[in-house]
Amino acid sequence: MDLIVTTMATDSSMLSTTQSHVNLSTTSANVVDDDHLFLHTVACRAIAGAFTWTAIFITSYHIYLHLRHYNVPSEQKWIVRLLFIVPIYSFVSWISLILFTKDSYYIYFHAIRDCYEAFVIYSFMALCYEYLGGESAIMAEIRGKYIQRSWWTCTCCLSNREYTISFLRFCKQATLQFCLVKPLMSIVTLILQAFDKYKDGDFSVTGGYLYLTLIYNVSVSVALYGLFLFYAATKHILAKYEPVLKFLTVKSVIFLTFWQGVLLAIFEQVGIIQAFQGKTNLSVGSVAAGWQSFFICIEMCLASIALRFAFPHEPYIIRENYLPTVTTTVGSRGATGPGGRIVTMQSISNNLKETINPRDIMTDAIHNFHPQYRNYTQYNAHVRLSFICLFCT
């Protein structure tokens, strides 16, 4: 009898030991226990840094050319604001890779990147407005025309209705709301991170990632819908500005990076991307965010080239038949442009200050959301013709 009890106790201890080994192996299956992670290597930071600084150099020179030939400020200030997405995205991603040592560091850098993302969508809409001469000029073109029935733009219920100022206001408001929602989401993300309620790729109902992702998708879908409606109404007069190329370039920079992050989150769930334990312990969400930053550094270099063709500076160069395009003077800090106009570093600096001044954005937000201006059309004196006539006479 004692022998049977002893045997049973031995079997029970062996079973519990086996179960503990099984649980341990199951837990460690989702964790990479190694001393090396590519995102920690010098090679990773060097590759990302090379692409980052190449993108910054290309875009900085592109911005300089627009500021050098700053002849249509109403348009070029929005173009420069759009171009700033490359240095901001690439540099922030590269810095987050350099400081890729703890779980929470990258969240703060990504918050800066996300805030500028919303501003870019609004800048593109504002640029299209300026191409067409402003709100009053657009209304003069589409007034009396009817909204076309289309399943693509979801305007079936709006067919046979005339375009009104309320229609244009909705398009602007759709993009402006994203400028408000996205920064608020970044602030909420930082708060949830502080209370350990946010992890990238964690779709559980108890975490904040699921709800923030849903809010983001709704907000960005409304912003995109506003852009689509505006393009459908004005595509016949926007055609000469190649808006599709410009829109696809801007859209690919912003939204492809977002869906790339969603794809990496899916890779987390299926176990393709795993947590890391070594010199530093990183959660699976942090590893995925590190890969996202690495890919963005490379993609921004390609985006800088694409933006160079989408928003060229050549249309803003005012040429004279009897003067060279640019002549430099030895010993001077400036250059002489067409028509004898002196372009100095001081003037370029002043042009840059104008592009980063947010006063016009706040004024536009008040005009589009304040009930007092609901039925009023904003007049915008278009300056392109006046600048060209000034230098051609």
C-alpha positions as a Markdown table, in Angstrom:
| # | Residue | x | y | z |
|---|---|---|---|---|
| 1 | Met | 0.0 | 0.0 | 0.0 |
| 2 | Asp | 2.9 | 2.4 | 0.9 |
| 3 | Leu | 4.5 | 1.5 | -2.4 |
| 4 | Ile | 1.4 | 2.4 | -4.4 |
| 5 | Val | 1.1 | 5.8 | -2.6 |
| 6 | Thr | 4.8 | 6.5 | -3.2 |
| 7 | Thr | 4.4 | 5.7 | -6.9 |
| 8 | Met | 1.4 | 7.9 | -7.2 |
| 9 | Ala | 3.2 | 10.8 | -5.5 |
| 10 | Thr | 6.2 | 10.3 | -7.8 |
| 11 | Asp | 3.9 | 10.3 | -10.9 |
| 12 | Ser | 2.1 | 13.4 | -9.7 |
| 13 | Ser | 5.4 | 15.3 | -9.2 |
| 14 | Met | 6.6 | 14.3 | -12.6 |
| 15 | Leu | 3.3 | 15.5 | -14.2 |
| 16 | Ser | 3.5 | 18.8 | -12.5 |
| 17 | Thr | 7.2 | 19.2 | -13.5 |
| 18 | Thr | 6.3 | 18.3 | -17.1 |
| 19 | Gln | 3.4 | 20.8 | -17.1 |
| 20 | Ser | 5.6 | 23.6 | -15.8 |
| 21 | His | 8.1 | 22.9 | -18.6 |
| 22 | Val | 5.3 | 23.0 | -21.1 |
| 23 | Asn | 4.1 | 26.3 | -19.8 |
| 24 | Leu | 7.6 | 27.8 | -19.7 |
| 25 | Ser | 8.3 | 26.7 | -23.3 |
| 26 | Thr | 4.9 | 28.1 | -24.4 |
| 27 | Thr | 5.6 | 31.5 | -22.8 |
| 28 | Ser | 9.1 | 31.7 | -24.3 |
| 29 | Ala | 7.9 | 30.8 | -27.7 |
| 30 | Asn | 6.6 | 34.3 | -28.2 |
| 31 | Val | 9.9 | 35.9 | -26.9 |
| 32 | Val | 13.2 | 36.1 | -28.7 |
| 33 | Asp | 15.9 | 35.5 | -26.1 |
| 34 | Asp | 19.1 | 36.7 | -27.7 |
| 35 | Asp | 21.9 | 39.3 | -27.4 |
| 36 | His | 21.3 | 40.7 | -30.9 |
| 37 | Leu | 18.4 | 42.5 | -32.5 |
| 38 | Phe | 18.9 | 44.1 | -35.8 |
| 39 | Leu | 17.2 | 47.3 | -34.6 |
| 40 | His | 19.9 | 47.6 | -32.0 |
| 41 | Thr | 22.8 | 47.2 | -34.3 |
| 42 | Val | 25.1 | 50.0 | -35.7 |
| 43 | Ala | 24.3 | 48.8 | -39.2 |
| 44 | Cys | 20.6 | 49.5 | -38.7 |
| 45 | Arg | 21.2 | 53.0 | -37.4 |
| 46 | Ala | 23.7 | 53.7 | -40.2 |
| 47 | Ile | 21.4 | 52.5 | -43.0 |
| 48 | Ala | 18.5 | 54.5 | -41.5 |
| 49 | Gly | 20.7 | 57.5 | -41.0 |
| 50 | Ala | 22.0 | 57.4 | -44.6 |
| 51 | Phe | 18.5 | 57.4 | -46.0 |
| 52 | Thr | 17.3 | 60.0 | -43.5 |
| 53 | Trp | 20.0 | 62.6 | -44.2 |
| 54 | Thr | 19.7 | 62.0 | -47.9 |
| 55 | Ala | 16.0 | 62.7 | -47.7 |
| 56 | Ile | 16.6 | 65.8 | -45.6 |
| 57 | Phe | 19.2 | 67.1 | -48.0 |
| 58 | Ile | 16.9 | 66.6 | -51.1 |
| 59 | Thr | 13.9 | 68.1 | -49.4 |
| 60 | Ser | 15.8 | 71.0 | -47.8 |
| 61 | Tyr | 17.2 | 72.0 | -51.2 |
| 62 | His | 13.7 | 71.7 | -52.7 |
| 63 | Ile | 12.3 | 74.0 | -50.0 |
| 64 | Tyr | 15.2 | 76.4 | -50.6 |
| 65 | Leu | 14.3 | 76.6 | -54.3 |
| 66 | His | 10.7 | 77.5 | -53.5 |
| 67 | Leu | 11.8 | 80.1 | -51.0 |
| 68 | Arg | 14.4 | 81.4 | -53.5 |
| 69 | His | 11.7 | 81.9 | -56.1 |
| 70 | Tyr | 8.9 | 82.9 | -53.7 |
| 71 | Asn | 6.8 | 84.7 | -56.3 |
| 72 | Val | 3.4 | 83.3 | -55.5 |
| 73 | Pro | 3.3 | 83.2 | -51.6 |
| 74 | Ser | -0.4 | 82.2 | -51.4 |
| 75 | Glu | 0.5 | 78.8 | -53.1 |
| 76 | Gln | 4.1 | 78.2 | -52.2 |
| 77 | Lys | 3.6 | 78.6 | -48.4 |
| 78 | Trp | 1.4 | 75.5 | -48.5 |
| 79 | Ile | 3.8 | 73.6 | -50.7 |
| 80 | Val | 6.6 | 74.3 | -48.3 |
| 81 | Arg | 4.4 | 73.2 | -45.4 |
| 82 | Leu | 3.7 | 70.0 | -47.3 |
| 83 | Leu | 7.4 | 69.4 | -48.0 |
| 84 | Phe | 8.3 | 69.6 | -44.3 |
| 85 | Ile | 6.7 | 66.3 | -43.8 |
| 86 | Val | 9.8 | 64.5 | -45.1 |
| 87 | Pro | 12.4 | 66.0 | -42.7 |
| 88 | Ile | 10.0 | 65.7 | -39.8 |
| 89 | Tyr | 9.0 | 62.1 | -40.4 |
| 90 | Ser | 12.5 | 60.9 | -41.3 |
| 91 | Phe | 14.4 | 62.7 | -38.5 |
| 92 | Val | 11.9 | 61.8 | -35.8 |
| 93 | Ser | 11.9 | 58.1 | -36.9 |
| 94 | Trp | 15.7 | 58.0 | -37.0 |
| 95 | Ile | 16.0 | 59.6 | -33.5 |
| 96 | Ser | 13.5 | 57.0 | -32.1 |
| 97 | Leu | 15.8 | 54.3 | -33.5 |
| 98 | Ile | 18.9 | 55.8 | -31.9 |
| 99 | Leu | 17.0 | 55.9 | -28.5 |
| 100 | Phe | 15.5 | 52.5 | -29.1 |
| 101 | Thr | 16.3 | 51.2 | -25.6 |
| 102 | Lys | 13.0 | 51.3 | -23.7 |
| 103 | Asp | 9.4 | 50.6 | -24.5 |
| 104 | Ser | 8.0 | 54.1 | -24.0 |
| 105 | Tyr | 10.6 | 56.3 | -25.7 |
| 106 | Tyr | 9.3 | 56.0 | -29.2 |
| 107 | Ile | 5.8 | 57.0 | -28.2 |
| 108 | Tyr | 6.9 | 60.6 | -27.5 |
| 109 | Phe | 8.6 | 61.0 | -30.9 |
| 110 | His | 5.7 | 59.4 | -32.8 |
| 111 | Ala | 3.4 | 62.0 | -31.1 |
| 112 | Ile | 5.3 | 64.8 | -32.8 |
| 113 | Arg | 5.1 | 62.9 | -36.2 |
| 114 | Asp | 1.4 | 62.3 | -35.8 |
| 115 | Cys | 0.5 | 65.9 | -35.1 |
| 116 | Tyr | 2.1 | 67.1 | -38.3 |
| 117 | Glu | 0.4 | 64.4 | -40.3 |
| 118 | Ala | -3.0 | 66.0 | -39.7 |
| 119 | Phe | -1.6 | 69.4 | -40.7 |
| 120 | Val | -0.4 | 68.0 | -44.1 |
| 121 | Ile | -3.9 | 66.9 | -45.2 |
| 122 | Tyr | -5.3 | 70.3 | -44.5 |
| 123 | Ser | -2.4 | 72.0 | -46.3 |
| 124 | Phe | -3.1 | 70.0 | -49.4 |
| 125 | Met | -6.8 | 71.1 | -49.3 |
| 126 | Ala | -5.7 | 74.7 | -48.8 |
| 127 | Leu | -3.3 | 74.5 | -51.7 |
| 128 | Cys | -6.1 | 73.3 | -54.0 |
| 129 | Tyr | -8.1 | 76.3 | -52.9 |
| 130 | Glu | -5.3 | 78.6 | -53.8 |
| 131 | Tyr | -4.7 | 77.0 | -57.2 |
| 132 | Leu | -8.3 | 77.9 | -58.1 |
| 133 | Gly | -8.2 | 81.4 | -56.7 |
| 134 | Gly | -9.9 | 80.9 | -53.3 |
| 135 | Glu | -13.4 | 80.3 | -52.1 |
| 136 | Ser | -15.1 | 83.1 | -54.1 |
| 137 | Ala | -13.5 | 82.0 | -57.4 |
| 138 | Ile | -14.4 | 78.4 | -56.8 |
| 139 | Met | -18.0 | 79.3 | -56.1 |
| 140 | Ala | -18.1 | 81.4 | -59.3 |
| 141 | Glu | -17.1 | 78.3 | -61.3 |
| 142 | Ile | -19.4 | 75.8 | -59.7 |
| 143 | Arg | -22.4 | 78.0 | -58.8 |
| 144 | Gly | -25.5 | 76.8 | -60.7 |
| 145 | Lys | -24.1 | 73.3 | -61.4 |
| 146 | Tyr | -25.6 | 70.2 | -59.9 |
| 147 | Ile | -24.0 | 67.5 | -57.8 |
| 148 | Gln | -23.5 | 64.4 | -60.0 |
| 149 | Arg | -24.9 | 61.1 | -58.8 |
| 150 | Ser | -22.1 | 58.7 | -58.1 |
| 151 | Trp | -21.6 | 55.5 | -56.0 |
| 152 | Trp | -17.9 | 56.3 | -55.9 |
| 153 | Thr | -18.3 | 59.5 | -54.0 |
| 154 | Cys | -21.4 | 58.4 | -52.2 |
| 155 | Thr | -23.5 | 61.3 | -53.5 |
| 156 | Cys | -26.5 | 59.3 | -54.5 |
| 157 | Cys | -28.7 | 61.1 | -52.0 |
| 158 | Leu | -27.3 | 64.5 | -53.0 |
| 159 | Ser | -28.0 | 64.2 | -56.8 |
| 160 | Asn | -29.9 | 67.1 | -58.5 |
| 161 | Arg | -28.8 | 69.5 | -55.8 |
| 162 | Glu | -26.8 | 72.6 | -56.6 |
| 163 | Tyr | -23.4 | 73.3 | -55.2 |
| 164 | Thr | -23.5 | 75.9 | -52.4 |
| 165 | Ile | -21.1 | 77.5 | -50.1 |
| 166 | Ser | -22.2 | 74.9 | -47.4 |
| 167 | Phe | -20.8 | 72.2 | -49.7 |
| 168 | Leu | -17.3 | 73.9 | -49.7 |
| 169 | Arg | -17.5 | 74.5 | -46.0 |
| 170 | Phe | -18.1 | 70.8 | -45.4 |
| 171 | Cys | -15.1 | 69.9 | -47.5 |
| 172 | Lys | -12.9 | 72.3 | -45.4 |
| 173 | Gln | -14.4 | 71.2 | -42.1 |
| 174 | Ala | -13.8 | 67.6 | -42.9 |
| 175 | Thr | -10.1 | 68.2 | -43.2 |
| 176 | Leu | -9.9 | 70.7 | -40.3 |
| 177 | Gln | -11.5 | 68.2 | -37.9 |
| 178 | Phe | -8.7 | 65.8 | -38.5 |
| 179 | Cys | -6.2 | 68.6 | -37.5 |
| 180 | Leu | -8.0 | 68.7 | -34.2 |
| 181 | Val | -8.6 | 65.0 | -33.6 |
| 182 | Lys | -5.1 | 63.8 | -34.4 |
| 183 | Pro | -3.2 | 65.9 | -31.9 |
| 184 | Leu | -5.8 | 65.1 | -29.2 |
| 185 | Met | -5.3 | 61.4 | -29.9 |
| 186 | Ser | -1.6 | 61.9 | -29.5 |
| 187 | Ile | -2.1 | 63.5 | -26.1 |
| 188 | Val | -4.5 | 60.7 | -25.0 |
| 189 | Thr | -1.9 | 58.2 | -26.2 |
| 190 | Leu | 0.7 | 59.7 | -23.9 |
| 191 | Ile | -1.7 | 59.7 | -21.0 |
| 192 | Leu | -2.7 | 56.1 | -21.5 |
| 193 | Gln | 1.0 | 55.2 | -21.9 |
| 194 | Ala | 1.7 | 56.7 | -18.5 |
| 195 | Phe | -1.0 | 54.5 | -16.9 |
| 196 | Asp | 0.1 | 51.4 | -18.8 |
| 197 | Lys | -3.1 | 51.3 | -20.8 |
| 198 | Tyr | -1.7 | 51.6 | -24.3 |
| 199 | Lys | 0.4 | 49.2 | -26.3 |
| 200 | Asp | 0.9 | 49.2 | -30.0 |
| 201 | Gly | -0.8 | 46.2 | -31.7 |
| 202 | Asp | -2.9 | 45.3 | -28.6 |
| 203 | Phe | -6.4 | 45.0 | -29.8 |
| 204 | Ser | -7.9 | 43.9 | -26.5 |
| 205 | Val | -11.0 | 45.8 | -25.2 |
| 206 | Thr | -9.2 | 46.7 | -22.0 |
| 207 | Gly | -6.4 | 48.7 | -23.8 |
| 208 | Gly | -6.6 | 52.0 | -25.6 |
| 209 | Tyr | -5.0 | 51.0 | -28.9 |
| 210 | Leu | -8.2 | 49.5 | -30.3 |
| 211 | Tyr | -10.4 | 52.5 | -29.6 |
| 212 | Leu | -7.8 | 55.0 | -30.8 |
| 213 | Thr | -7.4 | 53.1 | -34.0 |
| 214 | Leu | -11.2 | 53.1 | -34.6 |
| 215 | Ile | -11.3 | 56.9 | -33.9 |
| 216 | Tyr | -8.4 | 57.5 | -36.2 |
| 217 | Asn | -10.1 | 55.5 | -39.1 |
| 218 | Val | -13.3 | 57.4 | -38.7 |
| 219 | Ser | -11.7 | 60.8 | -38.6 |
| 220 | Val | -9.3 | 60.2 | -41.5 |
| 221 | Ser | -12.1 | 58.7 | -43.5 |
| 222 | Val | -14.1 | 61.9 | -43.1 |
| 223 | Ala | -11.1 | 63.9 | -44.1 |
| 224 | Leu | -10.5 | 61.8 | -47.2 |
| 225 | Tyr | -14.2 | 62.0 | -48.1 |
| 226 | Gly | -14.0 | 65.8 | -48.0 |
| 227 | Leu | -11.1 | 65.7 | -50.3 |
| 228 | Phe | -12.9 | 63.4 | -52.7 |
| 229 | Leu | -16.0 | 65.5 | -52.8 |
| 230 | Phe | -13.9 | 68.6 | -53.4 |
| 231 | Tyr | -12.0 | 67.0 | -56.3 |
| 232 | Ala | -15.2 | 65.6 | -57.9 |
| 233 | Ala | -16.7 | 69.2 | -57.9 |
| 234 | Thr | -13.6 | 70.9 | -59.2 |
| 235 | Lys | -11.7 | 68.3 | -61.3 |
| 236 | His | -12.5 | 70.1 | -64.6 |
| 237 | Ile | -10.7 | 73.3 | -63.4 |
| 238 | Leu | -8.0 | 71.5 | -61.3 |
| 239 | Ala | -6.9 | 69.3 | -64.2 |
| 240 | Lys | -4.0 | 71.6 | -65.3 |
| 241 | Tyr | -2.4 | 71.4 | -61.9 |
| 242 | Glu | -2.2 | 67.6 | -61.9 |
| 243 | Pro | -4.0 | 67.1 | -58.6 |
| 244 | Val | -4.1 | 63.3 | -58.9 |
| 245 | Leu | -0.3 | 63.0 | -58.9 |
| 246 | Lys | 0.0 | 65.5 | -56.0 |
| 247 | Phe | -2.8 | 63.8 | -54.0 |
| 248 | Leu | -1.4 | 60.3 | -54.5 |
| 249 | Thr | 2.1 | 61.4 | -53.5 |
| 250 | Val | 0.8 | 63.0 | -50.3 |
| 251 | Lys | -1.6 | 60.2 | -49.6 |
| 252 | Ser | 1.1 | 57.6 | -50.0 |
| 253 | Val | 3.4 | 59.3 | -47.5 |
| 254 | Ile | 0.7 | 59.6 | -44.8 |
| 255 | Phe | -1.7 | 56.7 | -45.2 |
| 256 | Leu | 0.6 | 54.0 | -46.5 |
| 257 | Thr | 2.7 | 54.5 | -43.4 |
| 258 | Phe | -0.4 | 54.1 | -41.2 |
| 259 | Trp | -1.5 | 50.9 | -42.9 |
| 260 | Gln | 2.1 | 49.7 | -42.7 |
| 261 | Gly | 1.8 | 50.1 | -39.0 |
| 262 | Val | -1.5 | 48.2 | -38.9 |
| 263 | Leu | 0.2 | 45.4 | -40.9 |
| 264 | Leu | 3.0 | 45.2 | -38.4 |
| 265 | Ala | 0.4 | 45.0 | -35.6 |
| 266 | Ile | -1.2 | 42.0 | -37.4 |
| 267 | Phe | 2.3 | 40.4 | -37.6 |
| 268 | Glu | 2.5 | 40.8 | -33.9 |
| 269 | Gln | -0.8 | 38.9 | -33.4 |
| 270 | Val | 0.3 | 36.0 | -35.6 |
| 271 | Gly | 3.7 | 35.8 | -34.0 |
| 272 | Ile | 5.9 | 36.9 | -37.0 |
| 273 | Ile | 7.1 | 39.8 | -34.8 |
| 274 | Gln | 8.1 | 38.8 | -31.3 |
| 275 | Ala | 9.2 | 40.4 | -28.1 |
| 276 | Phe | 12.9 | 40.7 | -27.3 |
| 277 | Gln | 14.8 | 39.8 | -24.2 |
| 278 | Gly | 18.5 | 40.6 | -24.1 |
| 279 | Lys | 20.5 | 43.7 | -22.9 |
| 280 | Thr | 17.1 | 45.5 | -23.0 |
| 281 | Asn | 13.7 | 43.9 | -22.7 |
| 282 | Leu | 11.3 | 45.1 | -25.3 |
| 283 | Ser | 7.6 | 44.3 | -25.8 |
| 284 | Val | 6.3 | 43.0 | -29.1 |
| 285 | Gly | 4.7 | 46.4 | -29.7 |
| 286 | Ser | 8.0 | 48.2 | -29.3 |
| 287 | Val | 9.7 | 45.9 | -31.7 |
| 288 | Ala | 7.0 | 46.5 | -34.3 |
| 289 | Ala | 7.3 | 50.3 | -33.7 |
| 290 | Gly | 11.1 | 50.0 | -34.2 |
| 291 | Trp | 10.6 | 48.3 | -37.6 |
| 292 | Gln | 8.0 | 51.0 | -38.5 |
| 293 | Ser | 10.6 | 53.7 | -37.8 |
| 294 | Phe | 13.3 | 51.9 | -39.8 |
| 295 | Phe | 11.0 | 51.5 | -42.8 |
| 296 | Ile | 9.9 | 55.2 | -42.6 |
| 297 | Cys | 13.5 | 56.3 | -42.8 |
| 298 | Ile | 13.9 | 54.5 | -46.1 |
| 299 | Glu | 10.5 | 55.5 | -47.4 |
| 300 | Met | 11.0 | 59.2 | -46.8 |
| 301 | Cys | 14.0 | 59.2 | -49.1 |
| 302 | Leu | 11.8 | 57.9 | -51.9 |
| 303 | Ala | 9.1 | 60.3 | -50.9 |
| 304 | Ser | 11.5 | 63.3 | -51.2 |
| 305 | Ile | 12.2 | 62.3 | -54.8 |
| 306 | Ala | 8.5 | 61.9 | -55.6 |
| 307 | Leu | 7.6 | 65.2 | -54.0 |
| 308 | Arg | 10.3 | 66.9 | -56.1 |
| 309 | Phe | 8.3 | 65.9 | -59.2 |
| 310 | Ala | 4.9 | 66.4 | -57.7 |
| 311 | Phe | 5.6 | 70.0 | -56.5 |
| 312 | Pro | 8.3 | 71.4 | -58.8 |
| 313 | His | 9.6 | 75.0 | -58.3 |
| 314 | Glu | 10.0 | 75.7 | -62.0 |
| 315 | Pro | 6.5 | 77.1 | -62.6 |
| 316 | Tyr | 7.3 | 79.9 | -60.1 |
| 317 | Ile | 10.4 | 81.0 | -61.8 |
| 318 | Ile | 9.7 | 84.3 | -63.6 |
| 319 | Arg | 11.9 | 84.4 | -66.7 |
| 320 | Glu | 12.8 | 87.3 | -69.0 |
| 321 | Asn | 13.9 | 86.8 | -72.6 |
| 322 | Tyr | 16.7 | 89.3 | -72.2 |
| 323 | Leu | 17.9 | 88.4 | -68.8 |
| 324 | Pro | 19.5 | 85.2 | -67.5 |
| 325 | Thr | 17.5 | 83.2 | -65.0 |
| 326 | Val | 20.0 | 83.6 | -62.2 |
| 327 | Thr | 23.3 | 85.6 | -62.0 |
| 328 | Thr | 25.5 | 85.6 | -59.0 |
| 329 | Thr | 27.7 | 88.4 | -57.8 |
| 330 | Val | 31.2 | 87.7 | -56.5 |
| 331 | Gly | 31.6 | 88.9 | -52.9 |
| 332 | Ser | 27.9 | 89.3 | -52.2 |
| 333 | Arg | 25.7 | 87.2 | -50.0 |
| 334 | Gly | 22.7 | 87.4 | -52.3 |
| 335 | Ala | 21.9 | 86.6 | -55.9 |
| 336 | Thr | 20.3 | 88.6 | -58.6 |
| 337 | Gly | 17.1 | 87.0 | -60.0 |
| 338 | Pro | 15.0 | 87.8 | -63.0 |
| 339 | Gly | 14.2 | 91.4 | -63.6 |
| 340 | Gly | 17.1 | 92.5 | -61.4 |
| 341 | Arg | 15.4 | 91.4 | -58.2 |
| 342 | Ile | 18.0 | 90.8 | -55.4 |
| 343 | Val | 17.4 | 87.6 | -53.4 |
| 344 | Thr | 19.3 | 87.6 | -50.1 |
| 345 | Met | 19.4 | 85.1 | -47.3 |
| 346 | Gln | 17.5 | 87.6 | -45.2 |
| 347 | Ser | 14.6 | 87.5 | -47.8 |
| 348 | Ile | 14.7 | 83.7 | -47.9 |
| 349 | Ser | 14.6 | 83.7 | -44.1 |
| 350 | Asn | 11.6 | 86.0 | -44.0 |
| 351 | Asn | 9.8 | 83.8 | -46.6 |
| 352 | Leu | 10.4 | 80.8 | -44.3 |
| 353 | Lys | 9.0 | 82.6 | -41.3 |
| 354 | Glu | 5.9 | 83.3 | -43.3 |
| 355 | Thr | 5.4 | 79.6 | -44.1 |
| 356 | Ile | 5.6 | 78.5 | -40.5 |
| 357 | Asn | 3.4 | 81.2 | -39.2 |
| 358 | Pro | 0.1 | 79.5 | -38.2 |
| 359 | Arg | -2.0 | 82.7 | -38.1 |
| 360 | Asp | -3.7 | 82.0 | -41.4 |
| 361 | Ile | -4.7 | 78.5 | -40.3 |
| 362 | Met | -6.4 | 79.7 | -37.2 |
| 363 | Thr | -8.2 | 82.4 | -39.2 |
| 364 | Asp | -9.4 | 79.9 | -41.7 |
| 365 | Ala | -10.6 | 77.6 | -38.9 |
| 366 | Ile | -12.6 | 80.4 | -37.3 |
| 367 | His | -14.1 | 81.3 | -40.7 |
| 368 | Asn | -15.2 | 77.7 | -41.4 |
| 369 | Phe | -16.6 | 76.8 | -38.1 |
| 370 | His | -18.0 | 80.0 | -36.6 |
| 371 | Pro | -21.8 | 80.2 | -37.2 |
| 372 | Gln | -21.5 | 83.9 | -38.1 |
| 373 | Tyr | -19.8 | 83.1 | -41.4 |
| 374 | Arg | -22.0 | 80.1 | -42.3 |
| 375 | Asn | -23.5 | 81.7 | -45.4 |
| 376 | Tyr | -20.7 | 84.1 | -46.4 |
| 377 | Thr | -18.1 | 83.5 | -49.1 |
| 378 | Gln | -14.5 | 84.3 | -48.2 |
| 379 | Tyr | -12.9 | 86.6 | -50.8 |
| 380 | Asn | -9.3 | 85.8 | -51.7 |
| 381 | Ala | -7.3 | 88.1 | -53.9 |
| 382 | His | -5.3 | 85.8 | -56.1 |
| 383 | Val | -1.8 | 87.0 | -56.5 |
| 384 | Arg | -0.4 | 84.8 | -59.3 |
| 385 | Leu | -1.5 | 87.1 | -62.1 |
| 386 | Ser | -0.4 | 90.3 | -60.4 |
| 387 | Phe | 3.1 | 88.9 | -59.8 |
| 388 | Ile | 3.5 | 87.8 | -63.3 |
| 389 | Cys | 2.3 | 91.1 | -64.7 |
| 390 | Leu | 4.5 | 93.0 | -62.4 |
| 391 | Phe | 7.7 | 91.3 | -63.7 |
| 392 | Cys | 6.6 | 91.2 | -67.3 |
| 393 | Thr | 5.9 | 94.9 | -67.8 |
